[in-house]
Amino acid sequence: MRVLLGLLVSRWMTRPVEALTEGARRVAEGALESQVTVEASGEVGELVRTFNRMTSELKATTERLRVGSARSP
């Protein structure tokens, strides 16, 4: 029973980290708008929210740069 409980808790903890890893991989490939949709709380939840905020800011900054360079002669 303890082994099963340990496996369940381990999986519950690693799923958000795996999702963040995949999200970071997508960002590295150029998909700056990538968001991670994982329900998590505590430090892991904060990491997910921070990742999503970061990618939103990356997308907005990239768009501002694109618009600014399109206006430049």
Residue, then its C-alpha position, 0 to 999 in steps of 0.5 A: m500500500r505504501v508503494l502505491l501511495g508513493l507512486l501516486v504522490s510521485r506522479w502527482m508531483t512530477r506531472p507539472v514539472e513534465a508539463l513545464t519542461e515541455g513548455a520550455r521546449r516549445v519556447a526554445e523552438g520559438a513558440l513564445e506564446s506557450q502556456v502550461t495548463v496544469e493545476a498545481s499549488g505551492e511552489v510548483g503552482e507558483l513556478v507554473r504561474t511565473f512561466n505563463r507570465m514570462t511567456s506572455e511577456l515574451k510574446a508582448t515584447t516580441e510583438r512590440l518589437r515587430v510593430g516598432s521595426a515595421r514603422s522604422p524606415 
